[in-house]
Amino acid sequence: MEQTRRDFLKSLAFGTAGIATGLHARSYARILGANDRVNFAVIGLHGRGYAHMESIALNKNAALTHICDVDSRELEKFAGVAKGKYNQTPVKVKDFRKLLEAKEIDAITIATPEHWHAHMAIMGLQAGKHVYAEKPPTHNPHEGEMLVRAQKKYNRLVQMGNQQRSSPHTMEIMQKIHQGLIGKPYFGRAWYSNTRKSIGTGKAVPPPPELDWDLWQGPAPRRPYKDNVHPYNWHWFWHWGTGETLNNGTHEVDLCLWALGQRYPSLVSASGGRYHFKDDWEFYDTLTANYEYDDCLITWEGLSCQGKLTYNRSRGALIRGTEGSVLIDRDGYEVYNLDDKQIDKYTVGKNSTSKDLMSMDSMTDEHFRNLIGGIREGEKLRSPIEEGNVSVTMLQLANIAWKLKRALRLNKQDATVIDDPDAMSLWQREYEKGWELTI
């Protein structure tokens, strides 16, 4: 018997408690009392850090006790906003390594540039902290392997920040797809569009006095400061970022994986380029990527500088099956039969946009609530790192396919590239001496 939407939401509200990945509920009781609050530290305060603060504030069993950033301007600004919400100023720390020494911190959240994510997450686990890591939680596939291993070894939780995994309407429609709503799903199309401006040609200048440029670089080999990198444009440099595919494609491609019930593909290919502007931007601004399986296909289209909507949406996923299709985004879903007649629809009532960088939303609130429930009560995580790393790794491999200008054949068990030493040489990166990853 098909589950109604009301029944689904009721089961979501009352049936989520269970065993969280890698840690039995009784183990939690020994670590954290069931009635204790979870103390958070937010690392990386420009942009998404504000969404983390909002979600922590909205969860009654959590508190923001520490904040961390290498830019004193961001620290002071963020501390002022936090004081307005909590009636007290959180402890301000510049070097996250000092932060990890604080015994009262139960969990860290990471919203820094991407070259930092894996190091902070692994070092946080080693210090006994639970982790909420923004996507992508790693800079390259090797870091993903290391982070998954570290989570298992140190027996703490790692929630990946693909918050649509905690969206009630998305969970509802995914369950219906898996129950046969559109027959056998076999094609997932994901897209994202924006109108990002040129980053120009950077000039080597002294870093701002408020910014610790050496610490900002952290594990990345040292480079001179340029005036078009900090605080956001690092996304478009291979040295620190992963391009639009990992910056935003992680969300939508993950929806396709979820709907189709797949993991690693057998073939990855990608085509595109930097067409809109000629500047320091090292990635593509336009990319199409294909992820081929034995009996299904996922595609990703990323348009960083061209805002024409697809299906009247700046981002989303279309799942096609043998008996119909489902169009999903953060604002709801639409269901169509084979003749393209709409047979069902749900709307959240609030329109989102790809230009909303803060993304303070109920999905993020619920994703944090899920992590807090995992820490306090053993609730099953909606995006544990072992699962989230699948979508991240295959997207990183699309970047490698684009860079090498050829398709990659994968081992479907671990995503390693078959018979292509050049591709595997990009599986990991070099680190600044002393910053090599160890677990």
C-alpha positions as CSV (number, residue, x, y, z in Angstrom):
1,M,0.0,0.0,0.0
2,E,1.4,3.4,-1.0
3,Q,2.5,5.6,1.8
4,T,0.7,9.0,2.0
5,R,2.7,12.2,2.4
6,R,1.2,12.6,5.9
7,D,2.2,9.1,6.9
8,F,5.7,9.7,5.6
9,L,6.2,12.9,7.5
10,K,4.9,11.2,10.7
11,S,7.4,8.4,10.3
12,L,10.1,11.0,9.7
13,A,9.3,12.8,12.9
14,F,9.0,9.7,15.1
15,G,11.1,7.0,13.5
16,T,14.5,8.5,12.8
17,A,16.3,7.2,15.9
18,G,18.6,4.2,15.4
19,I,22.2,3.2,15.2
20,A,24.5,5.9,13.7
21,T,27.3,4.9,11.3
22,G,30.2,3.2,13.1
23,L,29.1,3.8,16.7
24,H,26.5,2.0,18.8
25,A,24.0,4.0,20.8
26,R,25.3,2.7,24.1
27,S,28.7,4.0,23.2
28,Y,27.2,7.5,22.9
29,A,25.9,7.3,26.4
30,R,29.4,6.8,27.7
31,I,30.7,9.7,25.7
32,L,27.9,12.2,26.2
33,G,25.0,12.1,28.6
34,A,21.6,11.9,27.0
35,N,20.6,15.2,28.6
36,D,23.8,17.1,27.8
37,R,24.1,19.7,25.1
38,V,26.5,19.4,22.2
39,N,29.1,22.2,22.2
40,F,30.1,23.3,18.7
41,A,33.1,25.1,17.3
42,V,32.6,26.7,13.8
43,I,35.8,26.9,11.7
44,G,35.7,29.3,8.7
45,L,33.4,32.3,9.2
46,H,33.0,33.8,5.7
47,G,29.7,32.7,4.2
48,R,28.5,29.2,5.2
49,G,29.8,29.7,8.7
50,Y,26.7,31.9,9.3
51,A,24.4,29.1,8.3
52,H,26.1,26.8,10.7
53,M,25.7,29.3,13.5
54,E,22.0,29.7,12.7
55,S,21.4,26.0,12.7
56,I,23.2,25.5,16.0
57,A,21.2,28.3,17.5
58,L,17.9,26.7,16.4
59,N,18.7,23.3,17.9
60,K,17.9,23.5,21.7
61,N,20.4,20.7,22.6
62,A,23.4,22.6,21.1
63,A,25.5,25.6,21.8
64,L,28.2,27.5,19.9
65,T,31.1,27.9,22.3
66,H,34.1,28.6,20.0
67,I,34.7,30.2,16.6
68,C,37.9,30.1,14.4
69,D,39.2,32.0,11.4
70,V,42.6,33.1,10.2
71,D,41.2,36.5,9.3
72,S,40.7,38.7,12.4
73,R,38.1,40.8,10.5
74,E,35.9,37.7,10.0
75,L,36.5,36.7,13.7
76,E,35.3,40.0,15.1
77,K,32.4,40.4,12.7
78,F,31.2,36.9,13.4
79,A,31.6,37.2,17.1
80,G,29.4,40.3,17.2
81,V,26.6,38.4,15.4
82,A,27.0,35.4,17.6
83,K,26.8,37.5,20.8
84,G,23.5,38.9,19.5
85,K,22.1,35.4,19.3
86,Y,23.6,33.8,22.4
87,N,23.9,36.8,24.7
88,Q,27.6,35.9,25.1
89,T,30.6,36.0,22.9
90,P,32.1,32.6,21.9
91,V,35.8,32.0,22.4
92,K,37.7,33.4,19.4
93,V,40.6,31.3,18.1
94,K,42.9,31.9,15.0
95,D,44.7,28.6,14.8
96,F,42.3,25.6,14.7
97,R,45.0,23.4,16.2
98,K,44.6,25.3,19.5
99,L,40.8,24.9,19.2
100,L,41.1,21.1,19.1
101,E,42.8,21.2,22.6
102,A,39.6,22.5,24.2
103,K,38.0,19.5,26.0
104,E,34.6,21.1,26.2
105,I,34.1,21.1,22.4
106,D,32.1,18.0,21.3
107,A,31.9,18.8,17.6
108,I,33.5,21.0,15.0
109,T,32.0,22.4,11.8
110,I,34.2,23.1,8.8
111,A,33.4,25.9,6.3
112,T,36.9,26.8,5.2
113,P,38.5,26.7,1.7
114,E,38.4,23.2,0.4
115,H,42.1,22.4,0.6
116,W,41.7,22.5,4.4
117,H,38.6,20.3,4.8
118,A,40.2,16.8,5.1
119,H,43.0,17.9,7.4
120,M,40.7,19.7,9.8
121,A,38.2,16.8,9.8
122,I,40.9,14.1,10.4
123,M,42.6,16.1,13.0
124,G,39.3,16.8,14.6
125,L,38.5,13.1,14.7
126,Q,41.9,12.4,16.3
127,A,41.1,14.9,19.0
128,G,37.9,13.1,19.8
129,K,35.5,15.6,18.1
130,H,32.5,14.8,15.9
131,V,32.6,16.6,12.5
132,Y,30.2,18.5,10.2
133,A,32.1,19.1,7.0
134,E,30.9,21.3,4.2
135,K,30.9,19.7,0.7
136,P,33.3,18.7,-0.7
137,P,34.8,17.3,2.5
138,T,38.0,16.6,0.6
139,H,40.2,18.1,-2.1
140,N,41.0,14.9,-4.0
141,P,40.1,11.2,-4.0
142,H,43.0,10.1,-1.8
143,E,41.8,12.5,1.0
144,G,38.4,10.9,0.7
145,E,39.9,7.4,1.3
146,M,41.8,8.8,4.3
147,L,38.8,10.5,5.8
148,V,36.6,7.4,5.6
149,R,39.4,5.4,7.2
150,A,39.8,8.0,10.0
151,Q,36.1,8.0,10.8
152,K,36.1,4.3,11.3
153,K,39.4,4.3,13.3
154,Y,38.5,7.1,15.7
155,N,34.8,6.1,16.0
156,R,33.3,9.6,15.8
157,L,30.6,10.9,13.5
158,V,31.2,12.8,10.2
159,Q,28.2,14.4,8.6
160,M,28.8,15.8,5.0
161,G,27.1,19.1,4.4
162,N,24.9,18.1,1.4
163,Q,21.9,19.3,3.4
164,Q,19.2,18.2,0.9
165,R,19.6,14.7,2.3
166,S,17.7,16.1,5.3
167,S,15.0,17.8,3.2
168,P,11.6,16.3,4.2
169,H,10.1,16.7,0.7
170,T,13.2,15.2,-0.9
171,M,13.3,12.2,1.5
172,E,9.6,11.7,0.7
173,I,9.9,11.7,-3.1
174,M,13.0,9.5,-2.9
175,Q,11.1,6.9,-0.9
176,K,8.3,7.0,-3.5
177,I,10.8,6.6,-6.4
178,H,12.3,3.6,-4.6
179,Q,8.8,2.2,-4.2
180,G,8.2,2.3,-8.0
181,L,6.5,5.7,-8.5
182,I,8.1,6.1,-12.0
183,G,9.0,2.5,-12.6
184,K,12.7,1.8,-13.0
185,P,14.7,5.0,-12.8
186,Y,17.5,5.0,-15.4
187,F,18.5,8.5,-16.2
188,G,19.4,11.3,-13.9
189,R,20.1,14.8,-15.2
190,A,21.6,17.4,-12.8
191,W,22.3,21.0,-13.5
192,Y,23.4,24.3,-12.0
193,S,23.6,27.8,-13.5
194,N,24.8,31.2,-12.2
195,T,26.1,34.5,-13.4
196,R,29.5,34.7,-11.8
197,K,31.7,37.7,-12.8
198,S,35.3,37.7,-14.0
199,I,38.0,37.4,-11.3
200,G,40.4,39.4,-13.5
201,T,44.1,39.0,-13.4
202,G,45.6,39.0,-9.9
203,K,48.5,41.0,-8.7
204,A,51.0,39.9,-6.2
205,V,50.6,42.2,-3.2
206,P,51.3,42.0,0.5
207,P,48.4,40.1,2.3
208,P,46.1,42.3,4.4
209,P,47.5,42.7,7.9
210,E,44.4,41.0,9.4
211,L,45.0,37.8,7.4
212,D,47.5,35.1,8.4
213,W,48.3,34.1,4.8
214,D,50.7,31.3,5.9
215,L,48.0,29.7,8.1
216,W,45.4,30.3,5.4
217,Q,47.5,28.1,3.0
218,G,48.0,25.4,5.6
219,P,48.5,22.1,3.9
220,A,48.8,23.6,0.4
221,P,52.4,24.3,-0.9
222,R,53.2,28.0,-0.5
223,R,52.4,30.6,-3.0
224,P,52.6,34.4,-2.9
225,Y,49.4,36.3,-2.0
226,K,47.4,37.7,-4.9
227,D,44.6,40.2,-4.7
228,N,42.0,38.0,-6.5
229,V,42.0,34.8,-4.4
230,H,40.7,35.6,-0.9
231,P,38.0,35.4,0.4
232,Y,36.0,33.5,-2.3
233,N,37.8,33.1,-5.6
234,W,40.1,30.3,-4.4
235,H,37.2,28.1,-5.6
236,W,38.5,28.5,-9.2
237,F,42.1,27.6,-8.6
238,W,43.3,24.0,-8.7
239,H,45.7,24.6,-5.9
240,W,42.9,25.3,-3.3
241,G,39.5,24.6,-4.9
242,T,37.7,22.0,-7.0
243,G,35.6,24.1,-9.4
244,E,31.8,24.4,-9.8
245,T,31.4,20.6,-10.1
246,L,32.3,20.1,-6.4
247,N,31.2,23.5,-5.3
248,N,27.6,22.9,-6.4
249,G,27.4,19.8,-8.5
250,T,27.9,17.7,-5.4
251,H,24.3,18.5,-4.3
252,E,22.5,17.7,-7.5
253,V,24.5,14.7,-8.7
254,D,24.1,13.2,-5.2
255,L,20.3,13.5,-5.7
256,C,20.6,11.4,-8.9
257,L,22.8,8.8,-7.2
258,W,20.2,8.6,-4.4
259,A,17.3,8.2,-6.8
260,L,19.0,5.6,-9.0
261,G,20.4,3.7,-6.1
262,Q,23.9,3.8,-7.5
263,R,27.5,4.2,-6.3
264,Y,30.6,4.4,-8.5
265,P,30.1,4.4,-12.3
266,S,32.1,2.3,-14.7
267,L,33.0,5.3,-17.0
268,V,33.4,9.0,-16.4
269,S,33.8,11.6,-19.1
270,A,33.7,15.4,-19.2
271,S,33.8,18.2,-21.7
272,G,33.9,22.0,-21.4
273,G,36.1,25.0,-20.9
274,R,36.6,28.6,-19.7
275,Y,34.6,30.4,-22.4
276,H,32.9,33.4,-20.9
277,F,35.9,35.3,-19.6
278,K,39.6,35.2,-20.1
279,D,41.2,35.7,-16.7
280,D,43.0,33.8,-13.9
281,W,40.1,31.3,-13.4
282,E,41.7,27.8,-13.9
283,F,38.6,25.6,-14.1
284,Y,35.9,25.5,-16.7
285,D,32.9,27.9,-16.5
286,T,30.9,25.5,-18.7
287,L,31.0,21.7,-18.2
288,T,29.0,18.6,-19.1
289,A,30.0,15.4,-17.4
290,N,28.7,11.9,-17.9
291,Y,28.7,9.0,-15.4
292,E,27.9,5.7,-17.1
293,Y,26.6,2.6,-15.4
294,D,25.7,-0.8,-16.8
295,D,22.0,0.0,-17.0
296,C,21.6,3.7,-16.3
297,L,23.2,7.2,-16.8
298,I,23.8,10.4,-14.8
299,T,24.7,13.7,-16.4
300,W,25.8,17.0,-14.9
301,E,25.7,20.4,-16.6
302,G,27.5,23.3,-14.8
303,L,27.2,26.8,-16.1
304,S,29.0,29.2,-13.8
305,C,28.6,32.4,-15.9
306,Q,25.3,31.8,-17.9
307,G,22.1,32.2,-15.9
308,K,19.6,30.8,-18.4
309,L,17.3,28.5,-16.4
310,T,16.6,24.8,-17.0
311,Y,13.0,23.8,-16.4
312,N,12.6,27.3,-14.9
313,R,15.1,26.4,-12.2
314,S,18.7,27.5,-11.6
315,R,19.6,24.2,-10.1
316,G,17.9,20.8,-9.8
317,A,17.7,17.2,-10.9
318,L,15.3,15.4,-13.3
319,I,14.9,11.6,-12.8
320,R,13.5,9.7,-15.7
321,G,12.1,6.2,-15.4
322,T,10.2,3.5,-17.3
323,E,6.8,4.9,-16.2
324,G,7.4,8.6,-15.7
325,S,9.7,11.4,-14.4
326,V,10.3,13.4,-11.3
327,L,11.7,16.9,-11.2
328,I,13.3,17.8,-7.9
329,D,14.9,20.9,-6.4
330,R,15.1,22.6,-3.0
331,D,11.7,24.1,-3.4
332,G,9.7,20.9,-4.1
333,Y,9.0,18.3,-6.7
334,E,6.9,17.6,-9.7
335,V,5.8,14.2,-11.0
336,Y,5.0,13.5,-14.7
337,N,3.8,10.4,-16.6
338,L,5.4,9.2,-19.8
339,D,3.3,11.6,-21.9
340,D,4.7,14.6,-19.9
341,K,1.4,15.2,-18.0
342,Q,1.9,16.5,-14.5
343,I,0.3,14.0,-12.0
344,D,1.6,15.3,-8.7
345,K,3.3,18.4,-7.3
346,Y,4.6,19.7,-4.0
347,T,6.0,23.2,-3.3
348,V,7.8,24.3,-0.1
349,G,6.5,27.8,-0.6
350,K,9.9,29.5,-0.7
351,N,11.9,30.0,-3.8
352,S,15.7,29.5,-3.6
353,T,18.3,30.6,-6.0
354,S,21.8,29.5,-7.0
355,K,23.0,33.0,-6.1
356,D,22.1,32.5,-2.4
357,L,25.6,31.8,-1.0
358,M,24.6,31.8,2.6
359,S,21.8,29.2,2.2
360,M,20.4,29.6,5.7
361,D,17.5,27.2,5.4
362,S,15.4,24.5,7.1
363,M,17.3,21.8,5.3
364,T,20.6,22.8,7.0
365,D,18.8,23.2,10.3
366,E,17.5,19.6,10.0
367,H,20.9,18.3,8.9
368,F,22.4,19.7,12.0
369,R,19.5,18.3,14.1
370,N,20.3,14.9,12.6
371,L,24.0,15.2,13.6
372,I,23.1,16.3,17.1
373,G,20.6,13.4,17.4
374,G,23.4,11.1,16.2
375,I,25.8,12.4,18.9
376,R,23.3,12.4,21.7
377,E,21.0,9.4,20.9
378,G,22.7,7.3,18.2
379,E,20.3,8.5,15.5
380,K,21.4,7.3,12.0
381,L,23.1,10.0,10.0
382,R,21.6,11.0,6.7
383,S,24.9,11.7,5.0
384,P,27.7,9.8,6.8
385,I,31.1,10.4,5.2
386,E,31.4,6.8,3.9
387,E,28.3,7.4,1.8
388,G,28.9,11.1,0.9
389,N,32.4,10.3,-0.3
390,V,31.0,8.4,-3.2
391,S,29.4,11.4,-4.9
392,V,32.4,13.5,-4.1
393,T,35.0,11.1,-5.5
394,M,33.2,10.6,-8.8
395,L,32.8,14.3,-9.2
396,Q,36.5,14.8,-8.5
397,L,37.2,12.2,-11.2
398,A,35.1,14.3,-13.7
399,N,37.6,17.1,-13.0
400,I,40.5,14.8,-13.8
401,A,38.8,13.5,-17.0
402,W,38.3,17.2,-18.1
403,K,41.9,18.0,-17.3
404,L,43.3,15.0,-19.2
405,K,40.7,15.4,-22.0
406,R,39.7,11.7,-22.0
407,A,37.2,9.3,-20.5
408,L,38.2,7.3,-17.4
409,R,37.4,3.7,-16.9
410,L,36.8,3.0,-13.2
411,N,37.0,0.0,-10.8
412,K,33.4,0.2,-9.5
413,Q,34.4,-1.0,-6.1
414,D,36.7,1.8,-5.1
415,A,36.6,4.3,-8.1
416,T,40.3,3.9,-8.9
417,V,41.1,4.5,-12.6
418,I,41.9,1.4,-14.7
419,D,45.1,1.4,-16.8
420,D,45.7,5.1,-16.7
421,P,48.8,6.1,-14.6
422,D,48.4,9.8,-15.5
423,A,44.9,9.9,-14.1
424,M,46.0,8.1,-10.9
425,S,48.9,10.5,-10.5
426,L,46.1,13.1,-9.9
427,W,44.4,10.9,-7.3
428,Q,46.2,12.9,-4.6
429,R,48.2,16.1,-4.2
430,E,51.5,17.3,-2.8
431,Y,51.4,19.0,0.6
432,E,53.5,21.6,2.2
433,K,56.3,19.9,4.2
434,G,55.0,19.0,7.6
435,W,51.3,18.9,6.5
436,E,51.2,15.4,5.1
437,L,48.0,13.5,6.0
438,T,48.4,10.7,8.6
439,I,45.9,8.7,10.5
